[in-house]
Amino acid sequence: LGAGWEWAGGVRVGPDPGDSKGVGCVDTARQEFAIGEVYSPWALSMKLREGFRFISQNLPKDTDSETVRNIEYAATNGMLSTLDPHGVLEMIADSLRSVVNYDTLSLYVVDWEAGVRRAMVARDRFADVILAHASPIFSGITGWAIEHGEALFVNDVHLDGRSQQIPGTPFEPESMLIVPLVVDGRVEGTLNVGRIGGVEAHFNANEFDLTKLFAGQASLA
């Protein structure tokens, strides 16, 4: 969702526009690193480790902790921008399942010019219907999360008056976690995770926190 060069504390990381590689610069030091499709957390962590190793070797020894945190955030964003965005989002969706059991997942991106939101990734038995559908940005409970910029932890979401059914999908008892994807202070999408059923499908606070962490990574893709 966010792309391009990222700067912080004399460090810049991003894609080389003239070639299929990424570039990291720390003052006058420069390193190129190979980029490609990433479909596993392991492959992504190796790419990030390569970039962080170069940065740490070239940072001044007296760099303060706040600057280091800003550099780490900027470097992560810059390195993610060198990767195939859709591949990263697919990887995040699949990796989340290993820590938060879900029946459905949709990752929406807002098209502010067109006034709609669309699912870019869907894990659902009605995935084709969900991917083909465009909803008004602020419609339904997902629209509420976008408008207010608030993450929602809604067990029994089918009983919530803000909820709207996607045409072509069945009405079912469901619980949902909906987390806005924020880029440069603006909501650019949401990560929606659901479980079908009654009380047995309810989410807990730990699953909500984990989903918010993964949404933070999705917002950098």
N, CA and C atoms as a LAMMPS dump frame, in Angstrom:
ITEM: TIMESTEP
0
ITEM: NUMBER OF ATOMS
663
ITEM: BOX BOUNDS ff ff ff
-5.0000000000000000e+02 5.0000000000000000e+02
-5.0000000000000000e+02 5.0000000000000000e+02
-5.0000000000000000e+02 5.0000000000000000e+02
ITEM: ATOMS id mol type element x y z
1 1 1 N 0.821 -1.203 0
2 1 2 C 0 0 0
3 1 3 C 0.859 1.259 0
4 2 1 N 2.015 1.172 0.616
5 2 2 C 2.954 2.292 0.598
6 2 3 C 4.175 1.85 -0.176
7 3 1 N 4.725 2.714 -1.039
8 3 2 C 5.86 2.302 -1.852
9 3 3 C 6.814 3.453 -2.04
10 4 1 N 8.043 3.128 -2.469
11 4 2 C 9.02 4.156 -2.772
12 4 3 C 10.144 4.186 -1.764
13 5 1 N 11.004 5.186 -1.882
14 5 2 C 12.138 5.34 -0.996
15 5 3 C 11.702 5.806 0.375
16 6 1 N 12.351 5.264 1.41
17 6 2 C 12.103 5.667 2.783
18 6 3 C 13.394 6.231 3.361
19 7 1 N 13.279 7.362 4.043
20 7 2 C 14.421 8.069 4.607
21 7 3 C 14.301 8.148 6.113
22 8 1 N 15.416 8.057 6.816
23 8 2 C 15.462 8.312 8.262
24 8 3 C 16.912 8.319 8.7
25 9 1 N 17.318 9.342 9.447
26 9 2 C 18.643 9.38 10.046
27 9 3 C 19.785 9.168 9.085
28 10 1 N 19.685 9.721 7.864
29 10 2 C 20.761 9.543 6.886
30 10 3 C 20.708 8.226 6.145
31 11 1 N 19.675 7.41 6.415
32 11 2 C 19.515 6.111 5.762
33 11 3 C 18.373 6.184 4.768
34 12 1 N 18.561 5.61 3.59
35 12 2 C 17.459 5.498 2.642
36 12 3 C 17.479 4.113 2.027
37 13 1 N 16.299 3.547 1.881
38 13 2 C 16.144 2.198 1.369
39 13 3 C 14.973 2.194 0.398
40 14 1 N 15.144 1.52 -0.736
41 14 2 C 14.039 1.451 -1.683
42 14 3 C 14.431 0.739 -2.953
43 15 1 N 13.516 0.699 -3.921
44 15 2 C 13.782 0.01 -5.185
45 15 3 C 14.642 0.855 -6.108
46 16 1 N 15.471 0.19 -6.884
47 16 2 C 16.226 0.859 -7.93
48 16 3 C 15.311 0.946 -9.147
49 17 1 N 14.905 2.144 -9.564
50 17 2 C 13.932 2.258 -10.652
51 17 3 C 14.442 1.73 -11.98
52 18 1 N 15.752 1.574 -12.112
53 18 2 C 16.295 1.131 -13.392
54 18 3 C 16.629 -0.33 -13.452
55 19 1 N 16.36 -1.074 -12.355
56 19 2 C 16.754 -2.473 -12.34
57 19 3 C 15.894 -3.224 -11.339
58 20 1 N 15.937 -4.558 -11.41
59 20 2 C 15.125 -5.377 -10.516
60 20 3 C 15.909 -5.698 -9.25
61 21 1 N 16.269 -4.671 -8.51
62 21 2 C 16.981 -4.873 -7.254
63 21 3 C 16.624 -3.746 -6.3
64 22 1 N 16.937 -3.982 -5.03
65 22 2 C 16.759 -2.947 -4.029
66 22 3 C 18.099 -2.316 -3.71
67 23 1 N 18.059 -1.12 -3.138
68 23 2 C 19.28 -0.393 -2.807
69 23 3 C 19.145 0.181 -1.404
70 24 1 N 20.207 0.019 -0.615
71 24 2 C 20.28 0.649 0.695
72 24 3 C 21.444 1.614 0.741
73 25 1 N 21.236 2.786 1.304
74 25 2 C 22.296 3.794 1.411
75 25 3 C 22.35 4.316 2.843
76 26 1 N 23.562 4.349 3.402
77 26 2 C 23.809 4.967 4.696
78 26 3 C 24.913 5.988 4.48
79 27 1 N 24.507 7.266 4.438
80 27 2 C 25.434 8.338 4.057
81 27 3 C 26.067 7.987 2.711
82 28 1 N 27.376 7.753 2.65
83 28 2 C 28.031 7.464 1.364
84 28 3 C 28.101 5.972 1.062
85 29 1 N 27.816 5.115 2.052
86 29 2 C 27.848 3.665 1.821
87 29 3 C 26.605 3.228 1.065
88 30 1 N 26.766 2.263 0.176
89 30 2 C 25.656 1.806 -0.667
90 30 3 C 25.749 0.299 -0.843
91 31 1 N 24.588 -0.36 -0.796
92 31 2 C 24.555 -1.799 -1.051
93 31 3 C 23.31 -2.158 -1.839
94 32 1 N 23.502 -3.013 -2.84
95 32 2 C 22.377 -3.53 -3.604
96 32 3 C 22.012 -4.9 -3.061
97 33 1 N 20.71 -5.22 -3.077
98 33 2 C 20.293 -6.556 -2.653
99 33 3 C 19.232 -7.068 -3.605
100 34 1 N 19.288 -8.372 -3.829
101 34 2 C 18.384 -9.006 -4.783
102 34 3 C 16.958 -8.949 -4.257
103 35 1 N 16.017 -8.762 -5.158
104 35 2 C 14.606 -8.78 -4.781
105 35 3 C 13.881 -9.782 -5.668
106 36 1 N 12.745 -10.2 -5.214
107 36 2 C 11.952 -11.158 -5.967
108 36 3 C 10.679 -11.447 -5.217
109 37 1 N 9.94 -12.407 -5.694
110 37 2 C 8.681 -12.742 -5.055
111 37 3 C 8.95 -13.42 -3.713
112 38 1 N 8.184 -13.046 -2.708
113 38 2 C 8.346 -13.589 -1.361
114 38 3 C 7.023 -14.188 -0.927
115 39 1 N 7.022 -15.475 -0.637
116 39 2 C 5.775 -16.137 -0.261
117 39 3 C 5.868 -16.837 1.088
118 40 1 N 6.876 -16.53 1.881
119 40 2 C 6.97 -17.126 3.207
120 40 3 C 7.604 -16.14 4.17
121 41 1 N 7.246 -16.22 5.46
122 41 2 C 7.875 -15.343 6.445
123 41 3 C 9.381 -15.538 6.494
124 42 1 N 9.84 -16.776 6.274
125 42 2 C 11.273 -17.04 6.316
126 42 3 C 12.001 -16.264 5.224
127 43 1 N 11.476 -16.316 4.002
128 43 2 C 12.121 -15.604 2.895
129 43 3 C 12.123 -14.1 3.144
130 44 1 N 11.023 -13.579 3.674
131 44 2 C 10.958 -12.155 3.97
132 44 3 C 11.947 -11.775 5.063
133 45 1 N 12.032 -12.608 6.112
134 45 2 C 12.95 -12.285 7.214
135 45 3 C 14.398 -12.279 6.745
136 46 1 N 14.735 -13.158 5.801
137 46 2 C 16.104 -13.181 5.277
138 46 3 C 16.417 -11.901 4.517
139 47 1 N 15.456 -11.4 3.759
140 47 2 C 15.681 -10.149 3.031
141 47 3 C 15.83 -8.972 3.994
142 48 1 N 14.975 -8.94 5.022
143 48 2 C 15.079 -7.87 6.001
144 48 3 C 16.392 -7.957 6.77
145 49 1 N 16.813 -9.167 7.114
146 49 2 C 18.065 -9.339 7.851
147 49 3 C 19.252 -8.83 7.036
148 50 1 N 19.239 -9.104 5.743
149 50 2 C 20.322 -8.636 4.869
150 50 3 C 20.414 -7.112 4.889
151 51 1 N 19.262 -6.461 4.807
152 51 2 C 19.266 -5.003 4.831
153 51 3 C 19.674 -4.43 6.171
154 52 1 N 19.152 -5.022 7.273
155 52 2 C 19.497 -4.521 8.605
156 52 3 C 20.983 -4.716 8.915
157 53 1 N 21.578 -5.806 8.431
158 53 2 C 23.004 -6.039 8.675
159 53 3 C 23.838 -4.927 8.05
160 54 1 N 23.501 -4.558 6.819
161 54 2 C 24.229 -3.481 6.146
162 54 3 C 24.06 -2.163 6.899
163 55 1 N 22.832 -1.875 7.317
164 55 2 C 22.57 -0.608 8.015
165 55 3 C 23.336 -0.54 9.332
166 56 1 N 23.267 -1.616 10.134
167 56 2 C 23.922 -1.606 11.439
168 56 3 C 25.437 -1.481 11.319
169 57 1 N 26.006 -2.031 10.263
170 57 2 C 27.459 -1.96 10.072
171 57 3 C 27.924 -0.56 9.699
172 58 1 N 27.013 0.254 9.183
173 58 2 C 27.411 1.57 8.685
174 58 3 C 26.849 2.745 9.472
175 59 1 N 26.009 2.466 10.457
176 59 2 C 25.501 3.55 11.298
177 59 3 C 26.584 4.038 12.263
178 60 1 N 26.613 5.32 12.568
179 60 2 C 27.532 5.802 13.606
180 60 3 C 27.251 5.106 14.933
181 61 1 N 28.298 4.793 15.686
182 61 2 C 28.152 4.051 16.94
183 61 3 C 27.321 4.801 17.977
184 62 1 N 27.296 6.144 17.884
185 62 2 C 26.586 6.927 18.896
186 62 3 C 25.153 7.272 18.489
187 63 1 N 24.589 6.557 17.502
188 63 2 C 23.213 6.818 17.075
189 63 3 C 22.255 6.525 18.22
190 64 1 N 21.377 7.486 18.55
191 64 2 C 20.486 7.305 19.699
192 64 3 C 19.361 6.327 19.371
193 65 1 N 18.728 5.787 20.432
194 65 2 C 17.745 4.715 20.276
195 65 3 C 16.513 5.151 19.493
196 66 1 N 16.058 6.403 19.657
197 66 2 C 14.886 6.864 18.915
198 66 3 C 15.176 6.918 17.424
199 67 1 N 16.37 7.398 17.06
200 67 2 C 16.751 7.429 15.648
201 67 3 C 16.834 6.02 15.087
202 68 1 N 17.371 5.076 15.878
203 68 2 C 17.465 3.687 15.427
204 68 3 C 16.071 3.122 15.157
205 69 1 N 15.103 3.407 16.037
206 69 2 C 13.731 2.924 15.822
207 69 3 C 13.136 3.506 14.544
208 70 1 N 13.371 4.801 14.324
209 70 2 C 12.862 5.424 13.094
210 70 3 C 13.511 4.813 11.859
211 71 1 N 14.807 4.527 11.967
212 71 2 C 15.521 3.907 10.842
213 71 3 C 14.975 2.508 10.579
214 72 1 N 14.739 1.733 11.64
215 72 2 C 14.218 0.375 11.469
216 72 3 C 12.861 0.394 10.77
217 73 1 N 11.987 1.331 11.185
218 73 2 C 10.664 1.437 10.553
219 73 3 C 10.81 1.825 9.081
220 74 1 N 11.627 2.845 8.817
221 74 2 C 11.799 3.313 7.44
222 74 3 C 12.433 2.239 6.572
223 75 1 N 13.415 1.528 7.125
224 75 2 C 14.09 0.484 6.347
225 75 3 C 13.134 -0.657 6.031
226 76 1 N 12.299 -1.04 7.012
227 76 2 C 11.321 -2.097 6.761
228 76 3 C 10.362 -1.686 5.656
229 77 1 N 9.845 -0.457 5.729
230 77 2 C 8.933 0.042 4.707
231 77 3 C 9.62 0.083 3.348
232 78 1 N 10.865 0.578 3.332
233 78 2 C 11.593 0.673 2.069
234 78 3 C 11.859 -0.681 1.452
235 79 1 N 12.249 -1.652 2.289
236 79 2 C 12.533 -2.984 1.752
237 79 3 C 11.274 -3.684 1.284
238 80 1 N 10.167 -3.518 2.028
239 80 2 C 8.913 -4.109 1.569
240 80 3 C 8.466 -3.519 0.239
241 81 1 N 8.784 -2.24 0.004
242 81 2 C 8.37 -1.595 -1.238
243 81 3 C 9.121 -2.153 -2.445
244 82 1 N 10.222 -2.883 -2.211
245 82 2 C 10.946 -3.49 -3.327
246 82 3 C 10.332 -4.828 -3.741
247 83 1 N 9.449 -5.362 -2.921
248 83 2 C 8.877 -6.673 -3.188
249 83 3 C 7.542 -6.552 -3.913
250 84 1 N 7.096 -7.674 -4.47
251 84 2 C 5.795 -7.708 -5.132
252 84 3 C 4.704 -7.506 -4.078
253 85 1 N 3.95 -6.381 -4.123
254 85 2 C 2.989 -6.09 -3.062
255 85 3 C 1.946 -7.184 -2.872
256 86 1 N 1.415 -7.714 -3.968
257 86 2 C 0.378 -8.728 -3.832
258 86 3 C 0.931 -9.992 -3.198
259 87 1 N 2.173 -10.352 -3.559
260 87 2 C 2.8 -11.521 -2.951
261 87 3 C 2.98 -11.358 -1.459
262 88 1 N 3.363 -10.15 -1.024
263 88 2 C 3.528 -9.884 0.407
264 88 3 C 2.184 -9.995 1.127
265 89 1 N 1.128 -9.451 0.529
266 89 2 C -0.195 -9.514 1.156
267 89 3 C -0.69 -10.96 1.256
268 90 1 N -0.451 -11.753 0.22
269 90 2 C -0.824 -13.169 0.258
270 90 3 C -0.071 -13.884 1.372
271 91 1 N 1.224 -13.562 1.508
272 91 2 C 2.046 -14.175 2.539
273 91 3 C 1.537 -13.817 3.932
274 92 1 N 1.167 -12.541 4.116
275 92 2 C 0.663 -12.095 5.414
276 92 3 C -0.644 -12.819 5.749
277 93 1 N -1.517 -12.963 4.765
278 93 2 C -2.791 -13.66 4.994
279 93 3 C -2.561 -15.099 5.421
280 94 1 N -1.654 -15.79 4.758
281 94 2 C -1.392 -17.187 5.088
282 94 3 C -0.652 -17.325 6.415
283 95 1 N 0.256 -16.395 6.707
284 95 2 C 1.02 -16.467 7.952
285 95 3 C 0.144 -16.194 9.162
286 96 1 N -0.834 -15.295 9.022
287 96 2 C -1.71 -14.971 10.139
288 96 3 C -2.448 -16.211 10.628
289 97 1 N -2.81 -17.086 9.702
290 97 2 C -3.57 -18.292 10.086
291 97 3 C -2.791 -19.169 11.069
292 98 1 N -1.468 -19.084 11.057
293 98 2 C -0.667 -19.912 11.959
294 98 3 C -0.779 -19.468 13.413
295 99 1 N -1.237 -18.234 13.66
296 99 2 C -1.357 -17.743 15.042
297 99 3 C -2.792 -17.357 15.41
298 100 1 N -3.625 -17.093 14.405
299 100 2 C -5.036 -16.776 14.649
300 100 3 C -5.87 -17.661 13.727
301 101 1 N -6.545 -18.624 14.295
302 101 2 C -7.375 -19.508 13.486
303 101 3 C -8.58 -18.736 12.95
304 102 1 N -8.762 -18.753 11.63
305 102 2 C -9.897 -18.039 11.048
306 102 3 C -10.543 -18.876 9.952
307 103 1 N -11.805 -18.587 9.684
308 103 2 C -12.528 -19.223 8.582
309 103 3 C -12.509 -18.348 7.339
310 104 1 N -12.511 -17.029 7.543
311 104 2 C -12.536 -16.096 6.421
312 104 3 C -11.529 -14.978 6.67
313 105 1 N -10.943 -14.508 5.594
314 105 2 C -10.059 -13.342 5.654
315 105 3 C -10.222 -12.552 4.372
316 106 1 N -10.372 -11.243 4.517
317 106 2 C -10.407 -10.348 3.359
318 106 3 C -9.498 -9.164 3.644
319 107 1 N -8.69 -8.82 2.661
320 107 2 C -7.822 -7.658 2.782
321 107 3 C -8.275 -6.65 1.747
322 108 1 N -8.896 -5.563 2.249
323 108 2 C -9.5 -4.557 1.377
324 108 3 C -8.56 -3.384 1.144
325 109 1 N -8.634 -2.83 -0.052
326 109 2 C -7.911 -1.61 -0.396
327 109 3 C -8.93 -0.57 -0.856
328 110 1 N -8.777 0.654 -0.353
329 110 2 C -9.691 1.743 -0.686
330 110 3 C -9.241 2.439 -1.966
331 111 1 N -10.18 2.641 -2.872
332 111 2 C -9.948 3.459 -4.064
333 111 3 C -10.694 4.774 -3.832
334 112 1 N -9.965 5.76 -3.312
335 112 2 C -10.612 7.02 -2.932
336 112 3 C -11.189 7.756 -4.138
337 113 1 N -10.531 7.678 -5.279
338 113 2 C -11.025 8.372 -6.473
339 113 3 C -12.34 7.77 -6.956
340 114 1 N -12.423 6.45 -6.947
341 114 2 C -13.635 5.776 -7.423
342 114 3 C -14.717 5.715 -6.343
343 115 1 N -14.341 5.956 -5.078
344 115 2 C -15.311 5.922 -3.99
345 115 3 C -15.718 4.529 -3.556
346 116 1 N -14.849 3.541 -3.808
347 116 2 C -15.178 2.158 -3.446
348 116 3 C -13.984 1.496 -2.752
349 117 1 N -14.27 0.361 -2.143
350 117 2 C -13.215 -0.492 -1.613
351 117 3 C -13.355 -1.859 -2.257
352 118 1 N -12.218 -2.504 -2.482
353 118 2 C -12.214 -3.82 -3.118
354 118 3 C -11.288 -4.755 -2.351
355 119 1 N -11.649 -6.027 -2.327
356 119 2 C -10.781 -7.026 -1.71
357 119 3 C -9.649 -7.362 -2.674
358 120 1 N -8.418 -7.279 -2.182
359 120 2 C -7.249 -7.673 -2.969
360 120 3 C -6.845 -9.105 -2.673
361 121 1 N -7.159 -9.571 -1.476
362 121 2 C -6.878 -10.943 -1.054
363 121 3 C -8.118 -11.455 -0.332
364 122 1 N -8.514 -12.685 -0.608
365 122 2 C -9.666 -13.277 0.086
366 122 3 C -9.385 -14.744 0.363
367 123 1 N -9.626 -15.153 1.593
368 123 2 C -9.577 -16.55 2
369 123 3 C -10.99 -16.881 2.487
370 124 1 N -11.765 -17.466 1.604
371 124 2 C -13.184 -17.674 1.887
372 124 3 C -13.726 -18.634 0.839
373 125 1 N -14.736 -19.434 1.208
374 125 2 C -15.3 -20.346 0.19
375 125 3 C -16.064 -19.574 -0.877
376 126 1 N -16.341 -18.288 -0.627
377 126 2 C -16.96 -17.42 -1.626
378 126 3 C -15.968 -16.344 -2.09
379 127 1 N -14.701 -16.717 -2.146
380 127 2 C -13.64 -15.753 -2.48
381 127 3 C -13.881 -15.08 -3.829
382 128 1 N -14.342 -15.833 -4.824
383 128 2 C -14.559 -15.249 -6.154
384 128 3 C -15.605 -14.134 -6.105
385 129 1 N -16.652 -14.345 -5.319
386 129 2 C -17.702 -13.338 -5.186
387 129 3 C -17.16 -12.103 -4.485
388 130 1 N -16.404 -12.314 -3.429
389 130 2 C -15.855 -11.206 -2.646
390 130 3 C -14.862 -10.392 -3.476
391 131 1 N -14.002 -11.066 -4.219
392 131 2 C -13 -10.373 -5.03
393 131 3 C -13.633 -9.587 -6.18
394 132 1 N -14.779 -10.036 -6.646
395 132 2 C -15.436 -9.369 -7.772
396 132 3 C -16.303 -8.193 -7.334
397 133 1 N -16.546 -8.068 -6.036
398 133 2 C -17.488 -7.067 -5.538
399 133 3 C -16.772 -5.786 -5.119
400 134 1 N -17.333 -4.638 -5.457
401 134 2 C -16.839 -3.336 -4.999
402 134 3 C -17.914 -2.694 -4.14
403 135 1 N -17.556 -2.316 -2.925
404 135 2 C -18.508 -1.697 -1.999
405 135 3 C -18.211 -0.208 -1.858
406 136 1 N -19.23 0.622 -1.63
407 136 2 C -18.96 2.019 -1.277
408 136 3 C -18.028 2.066 -0.062
409 137 1 N -17.122 3.018 -0.053
410 137 2 C -16.068 3.038 0.965
411 137 3 C -16.609 2.944 2.377
412 138 1 N -17.64 3.71 2.694
413 138 2 C -18.083 3.806 4.074
414 138 3 C -19.299 2.927 4.387
415 139 1 N -19.601 1.969 3.516
416 139 2 C -20.76 1.108 3.758
417 139 3 C -20.409 -0.005 4.738
418 140 1 N -21.411 -0.427 5.505
419 140 2 C -21.254 -1.563 6.393
420 140 3 C -20.315 -1.309 7.557
421 141 1 N -20.041 -2.372 8.285
422 141 2 C -19.192 -2.243 9.465
423 141 3 C -17.736 -2.003 9.08
424 142 1 N -17.325 -2.533 7.919
425 142 2 C -15.975 -2.239 7.434
426 142 3 C -15.849 -0.762 7.098
427 143 1 N -16.884 -0.204 6.485
428 143 2 C -16.882 1.226 6.19
429 143 3 C -16.809 2.072 7.444
430 144 1 N -17.461 1.6 8.515
431 144 2 C -17.406 2.323 9.794
432 144 3 C -15.972 2.355 10.311
433 145 1 N -15.282 1.223 10.209
434 145 2 C -13.886 1.162 10.662
435 145 3 C -13 2.099 9.845
436 146 1 N -13.267 2.184 8.537
437 146 2 C -12.493 3.081 7.674
438 146 3 C -12.773 4.533 8.033
439 147 1 N -14.045 4.871 8.184
440 147 2 C -14.427 6.257 8.458
441 147 3 C -13.871 6.754 9.794
442 148 1 N -13.881 5.882 10.801
443 148 2 C -13.449 6.295 12.134
444 148 3 C -11.989 5.956 12.421
445 149 1 N -11.367 5.187 11.534
446 149 2 C -9.97 4.808 11.745
447 149 3 C -9.764 3.975 12.989
448 150 1 N -10.748 3.159 13.336
449 150 2 C -10.702 2.362 14.564
450 150 3 C -10.759 0.869 14.254
451 151 1 N -9.916 0.098 14.949
452 151 2 C -9.989 -1.354 14.855
453 151 3 C -11.195 -1.848 15.636
454 152 1 N -11.882 -2.853 15.098
455 152 2 C -13.102 -3.375 15.708
456 152 3 C -12.941 -4.842 16.094
457 153 1 N -13.382 -5.158 17.298
458 153 2 C -13.369 -6.507 17.854
459 153 3 C -14.84 -6.83 18.103
460 154 1 N -15.488 -7.523 17.139
461 154 2 C -16.946 -7.675 17.185
462 154 3 C -17.326 -9.153 17.136
463 155 1 N -17.539 -9.73 18.298
464 155 2 C -18.112 -11.069 18.335
465 155 3 C -19.607 -10.975 18.015
466 156 1 N -20.125 -11.992 17.326
467 156 2 C -21.525 -11.995 16.865
468 156 3 C -21.813 -10.774 15.996
469 157 1 N -20.955 -10.57 14.989
470 157 2 C -21.087 -9.39 14.134
471 157 3 C -22.395 -9.397 13.35
472 158 1 N -22.995 -10.573 13.151
473 158 2 C -24.265 -10.659 12.419
474 158 3 C -25.401 -9.964 13.171
475 159 1 N -25.191 -9.697 14.457
476 159 2 C -26.205 -8.996 15.258
477 159 3 C -25.943 -7.502 15.339
478 160 1 N -24.844 -7.056 14.754
479 160 2 C -24.472 -5.643 14.8
480 160 3 C -25.216 -4.886 13.693
481 161 1 N -25.872 -3.785 14.052
482 161 2 C -26.665 -3.027 13.084
483 161 3 C -25.853 -2.409 11.958
484 162 1 N -24.541 -2.295 12.138
485 162 2 C -23.69 -1.722 11.086
486 162 3 C -23.337 -2.735 10.002
487 163 1 N -23.572 -3.999 10.272
488 163 2 C -23.153 -5.066 9.361
489 163 3 C -24.031 -5.111 8.113
490 164 1 N -23.398 -5.342 6.958
491 164 2 C -24.115 -5.518 5.688
492 164 3 C -23.584 -6.761 4.987
493 165 1 N -24.496 -7.454 4.314
494 165 2 C -24.136 -8.688 3.633
495 165 3 C -23.617 -8.395 2.227
496 166 1 N -22.53 -9.065 1.831
497 166 2 C -22.067 -8.966 0.441
498 166 3 C -23.015 -9.782 -0.432
499 167 1 N -23.579 -9.18 -1.482
500 167 2 C -24.496 -9.93 -2.356
501 167 3 C -23.843 -11.211 -2.872
502 168 1 N -24.601 -12.303 -2.788
503 168 2 C -24.085 -13.575 -3.268
504 168 3 C -23.433 -14.425 -2.202
505 169 1 N -23.372 -13.913 -0.97
506 169 2 C -22.844 -14.693 0.147
507 169 3 C -23.966 -14.93 1.155
508 170 1 N -23.951 -16.064 1.861
509 170 2 C -25.063 -16.394 2.761
510 170 3 C -24.968 -15.664 4.101
511 171 1 N -26.113 -15.442 4.712
512 171 2 C -26.153 -14.908 6.071
513 171 3 C -25.805 -16.027 7.037
514 172 1 N -24.779 -15.84 7.856
515 172 2 C -24.345 -16.846 8.818
516 172 3 C -23.925 -16.157 10.115
517 173 1 N -24.09 -16.826 11.26
518 173 2 C -23.54 -16.267 12.491
519 173 3 C -22.014 -16.207 12.377
520 174 1 N -21.447 -15.083 12.75
521 174 2 C -20.01 -14.889 12.531
522 174 3 C -19.474 -13.879 13.537
523 175 1 N -18.213 -14.037 13.886
524 175 2 C -17.48 -13.042 14.674
525 175 3 C -16.355 -12.506 13.817
526 176 1 N -16.007 -11.213 14.007
527 176 2 C -15.024 -10.582 13.128
528 176 3 C -14.068 -9.674 13.883
529 177 1 N -12.865 -9.586 13.331
530 177 2 C -11.881 -8.58 13.707
531 177 3 C -11.63 -7.737 12.46
532 178 1 N -11.725 -6.422 12.587
533 178 2 C -11.534 -5.522 11.441
534 178 3 C -10.51 -4.468 11.843
535 179 1 N -9.397 -4.423 11.121
536 179 2 C -8.306 -3.511 11.483
537 179 3 C -7.977 -2.607 10.294
538 180 1 N -8.087 -1.288 10.455
539 180 2 C -7.72 -0.372 9.366
540 180 3 C -6.232 -0.469 9.035
541 181 1 N -5.92 -0.317 7.757
542 181 2 C -4.537 -0.244 7.288
543 181 3 C -4.233 1.229 7.041
544 182 1 N -3.357 1.788 7.842
545 182 2 C -3.096 3.227 7.815
546 182 3 C -1.738 3.492 7.177
547 183 1 N -1.726 4.363 6.181
548 183 2 C -0.5 4.758 5.492
549 183 3 C -0.41 6.279 5.518
550 184 1 N 0.655 6.805 6.097
551 184 2 C 0.848 8.265 6.186
552 184 3 C -0.371 8.961 6.786
553 185 1 N -0.95 8.353 7.821
554 185 2 C -2.047 8.973 8.54
555 185 3 C -3.415 8.809 7.915
556 186 1 N -3.513 8.123 6.777
557 186 2 C -4.812 7.939 6.129
558 186 3 C -5.13 6.458 6.002
559 187 1 N -6.378 6.094 6.237
560 187 2 C -6.799 4.699 6.094
561 187 3 C -6.842 4.347 4.608
562 188 1 N -6.096 3.311 4.231
563 188 2 C -6.043 2.899 2.829
564 188 3 C -6.636 1.514 2.604
565 189 1 N -7.137 0.905 3.681
566 189 2 C -7.741 -0.41 3.532
567 189 3 C -8.039 -1.002 4.888
568 190 1 N -8.436 -2.262 4.905
569 190 2 C -8.677 -2.967 6.162
570 190 3 C -8.267 -4.43 6.031
571 191 1 N -7.933 -5.013 7.162
572 191 2 C -7.731 -6.459 7.264
573 191 3 C -8.903 -7.001 8.069
574 192 1 N -9.714 -7.846 7.444
575 192 2 C -10.904 -8.422 8.077
576 192 3 C -10.694 -9.92 8.283
577 193 1 N -10.893 -10.374 9.505
578 193 2 C -10.746 -11.788 9.832
579 193 3 C -12.031 -12.26 10.498
580 194 1 N -12.555 -13.409 10.069
581 194 2 C -13.815 -13.88 10.613
582 194 3 C -13.809 -15.358 10.965
583 195 1 N -14.677 -15.712 11.906
584 195 2 C -14.932 -17.122 12.226
585 195 3 C -16.436 -17.345 12.212
586 196 1 N -16.854 -18.427 11.593
587 196 2 C -18.266 -18.752 11.453
588 196 3 C -18.737 -19.54 12.679
589 197 1 N -19.883 -19.104 13.246
590 197 2 C -20.448 -19.828 14.374
591 197 3 C -20.901 -18.893 15.477
592 198 1 N -21.334 -19.487 16.573
593 198 2 C -21.812 -18.721 17.712
594 198 3 C -20.71 -18.459 18.724
595 199 1 N -20.988 -18.765 19.988
596 199 2 C -20.038 -18.486 21.067
597 199 3 C -18.702 -19.183 20.821
598 200 1 N -18.753 -20.378 20.253
599 200 2 C -17.51 -21.132 20.02
600 200 3 C -16.596 -20.45 19.013
601 201 1 N -17.123 -19.513 18.233
602 201 2 C -16.332 -18.815 17.217
603 201 3 C -15.827 -17.459 17.706
604 202 1 N -16.119 -17.095 18.933
605 202 2 C -15.702 -15.795 19.441
606 202 3 C -14.176 -15.656 19.465
607 203 1 N -13.7 -14.454 19.155
608 203 2 C -12.281 -14.135 19.253
609 203 3 C -11.963 -13.668 20.67
610 204 1 N -10.66 -13.663 21.006
611 204 2 C -10.238 -13.129 22.297
612 204 3 C -9.288 -11.95 22.079
613 205 1 N -8.946 -11.27 23.172
614 205 2 C -8.141 -10.049 23.083
615 205 3 C -6.758 -10.323 22.505
616 206 1 N -6.178 -11.484 22.815
617 206 2 C -4.854 -11.804 22.285
618 206 3 C -4.897 -11.949 20.771
619 207 1 N -5.936 -12.58 20.236
620 207 2 C -6.079 -12.728 18.785
621 207 3 C -6.28 -11.369 18.124
622 208 1 N -6.984 -10.488 18.801
623 208 2 C -7.18 -9.125 18.291
624 208 3 C -5.84 -8.403 18.192
625 209 1 N -5.024 -8.506 19.231
626 209 2 C -3.704 -7.849 19.227
627 209 3 C -2.805 -8.42 18.132
628 210 1 N -2.825 -9.733 17.953
629 210 2 C -2 -10.358 16.907
630 210 3 C -2.446 -9.905 15.517
631 211 1 N -3.747 -9.816 15.312
632 211 2 C -4.264 -9.374 14.016
633 211 3 C -3.842 -7.938 13.734
634 212 1 N -3.829 -7.093 14.76
635 212 2 C -3.387 -5.707 14.579
636 212 3 C -1.921 -5.65 14.2
637 213 1 N -1.108 -6.543 14.749
638 213 2 C 0.31 -6.581 14.369
639 213 3 C 0.47 -6.942 12.897
640 214 1 N -0.276 -7.939 12.442
641 214 2 C -0.177 -8.341 11.037
642 214 3 C -0.723 -7.247 10.116
643 215 1 N -1.763 -6.538 10.574
644 215 2 C -2.3 -5.431 9.774
645 215 3 C -1.253 -4.337 9.611
646 216 1 N -0.465 -4.108 10.654
647 216 2 C 0.614 -3.118 10.555
648 216 3 C 1.607 -3.474 9.471
649 217 1 N 1.931 -4.77 9.351
650 217 2 C 2.833 -5.203 8.288
651 217 3 C 2.179 -5.073 6.908
652 218 1 N 0.875 -5.389 6.843
653 218 2 C 0.166 -5.263 5.564
654 218 3 C 0.151 -3.817 5.084
655 219 1 N 0.055 -2.874 5.997
656 219 2 C 0.011 -1.459 5.608
657 219 3 C 1.32 -0.982 5.005
658 220 1 N 2.408 -1.728 5.251
659 220 2 C 3.715 -1.36 4.69
660 220 3 C 3.937 -1.943 3.304
661 221 1 N 3.076 -2.912 2.92
662 221 2 C 3.312 -3.626 1.656
663 221 3 C 2.965 -2.777 0.439
